[in-house]
Amino acid sequence: MIIDIIQIVAATALIVAILLQNRGSGLGAAFGGESNVYRTRRSFEKMIFYATIILAIIFFITAFINILI
């Protein structure tokens, strides 16, 4: 029961984290421009990136536990 709730919360948070990772969503993209310049991830982008990885791991672990139970 608690594993199901954890999996639902992890899945929802994973979807939100993936949707927050917009590429090319700068001001230039609003006017049709596209930035092909190499950028490094900074602060919030890096935090969302690592959170996505952690949420994916949590989701797969809970899915695997549900299979075993």
Residue pairs with C-beta under 8 A, 6 or more apart in sequence:
3 62
3 65
3 66
3 69
4 66
6 58
6 62
7 59
7 62
7 63
7 66
10 55
10 58
10 59
10 62
11 59
13 51
13 55
14 52
14 55
14 56
14 59
17 48
17 51
17 52
17 55
18 52
20 48
21 45
21 48
21 49
21 52
24 34
24 35
26 35
28 34
28 35
29 35
41 49
